Amino acid sequence: MTPDRQPTLEGALVTLRPSTPEDWDALYAVASDPLVWEVHPAHDRWQEPVFRAYFDAGIASGGALTIIDKASGQVIGSSRFDNWEPEADEIEIGWTYIARAFWGGAYNREIKRLMLGHIHRYVRTAVFTVGVDNVRSRKAMEKIGGTARPGIVDRLMAGEMKPHLIYEIHRP
């Protein structure tokens, strides 16, 4: 069964809904903060042309989700389902960023819980690609039960190949 990669998901803190081109202004307002990307391998994503390529790729992927804070109704970030591998029975969750005011765990945990609960209806394994030096995201992955696969993979980020770990979370 083909995974539904653009659901609307609701939790106590956030709503995730399919991203649209009309989300550009609100998402760039969040992404234009250089500190959001400070420890990310794509540390230049706050720059408009770089973010435009990232945003356009997300829309084209068919799996981008816009994250809305339920209390205020404001757009606070984005995430994505992509790179579905039917033979491996897995899909990648990633490309997630949220406004710094919502950092600290509760929001990210709920976002990932909603996404995992949804996608595990379709695939056995969700994978997350995290920059080796992105300690903040690595700790967040471990907090939600992610286990690092052995080895390192390289991904093109900010114009150069950067080492990444692959974390996985299997269907309960």
N, C-alpha and C positions, 0 to 999 in steps of 0.2 A: 504494500500500500504506500503510495506517495505521501510523504509528510506534508501537512499543512504548515507552510513556513511563514504565513502572515496571519496568524489568529489575532483576535482581541482577547487579552488576558487581564483579569481584574484581581487585585489583592486589596489588602487593607490600606496600603500606602500608595500604590501606583496602579495605573492602567497602562498596558502596552497595546498599541494598535498599529496597523500597517502604516509604514511611512509613505508619504506622498511628496511630490516635488514642492508642494505648497508649504512643507515643513522647513524649507531651507532657512528662512530668516530666524526662526525660533531655535533651530538646531545649531546654526552658526553662532548665534548669540552665546550659547553654552560653550561650543567648541573653540571660540576665539580667545578663551582664557589660556595663556601659555602654561599655567600651572597644572591644568588638567592633563597635559601631555608630558610634564616634566620628566617622569621616570619611564615613560612609554618609549619603545624603540622608534616609533614614528613621532619623535619629539617636535617635529615641525608642522604637525597637523593643525595647529592653531592658525596658520597662515591661510588666507582665503583661497588661493589657487590650489593648495595642497588639500584643504578640506573639501573644496569643490569636487576634486577627483574622487576622494573618499566617499562623499555624499552621493555622487552620480553612480559610483560602483555599487553602493548599497541599494539604491533604487533599482538599478539594473539586475541585481542579484535575485530579486523577488522574495527576499527574506528579511528585509530591514523593518525594524519596529521602532516607533517613537514612544518614548517613556514620558508619561504625564503624572505629575504629583497630584494625587486625588484631593488633598486639602486645599491647594491653591488653584488647581486647574492649569498650572503652567507646565510647559515642556521643559524637562530637566535632563534629557539625554536620549540615547539611542542604543540599540543592540541589534543582533542579526543572527539568523539561522542561515548557514551556507555550507557549501562543500559536502553535500549529501553523497555518501558512498554506499549504495544499496548492497554491494557485495560484502562489505565489512559490517553492514547493519549499524552505521553510525552517521552522525551529522555534527558539524562544528557549530558551537555557540560562541560568539565573540563580537569583536568590533564594538565593545561596550564602553561607553563613557557616560558619566553623569556629572552634573554641576557640583562644584566643591561643597556647596552648602548641604549637599545630601550625602557626602562621604561619611564613613564611620561604621558601615556594616549593615544596618537594618534595611536600607533601600536596596543595596546590591544583593543581599541575601534573598529578599523577596523577589526581586527581578529574576534571579537565577532559579529560585524555587518554582516560580510560575512557568518559566521557560522549560525547565527540566520536566515538570509535571505534565506539561503539554506534549513535548517532543518524545518523551519515553512511551507514549501511546503508539508511536510509529517506529521508533528505532531502539535497539538495545543500549547503544552507547552514545553519549554526548561527549565530544572532545573540545578542548579549549587550548588554543595556542598562546603561550605567554612568553614574553621576552625574558631571557635568562636573568637580566639585570633588573627586571621590573619586580622588585621585592614586594611592593604593595599588592600587586595583582597575584603574585605567587602565594602570599599569605592568605589573601581572600579565597583563592582556589582551595587551599588546604582547609580553611574554615567551613567551606560548604561540602567537603568530602571528596575533593578531587585528588586523584593519585597520579603522580608523574610517571609517564612511560619512560623506559630506559632510553638514553641517547638524546641527542640534540638535533634539531632541524634548522635550516637557514631559511629566512623569509626576507624579501626585499622590503626595507623600511627606510624612509628618509633618504632614499637614493643609494643605499648600500645593503649588502646582505648582513642580517643580524641573527645571532643564535637564539633559538626559542626551545622551550620545553612543551611537550604535549601532555596535558592533563586529561584524564578520563573519569567519567562518572557513568556507571552502568545502571540500567533500569533496576529498581528495587525488586 
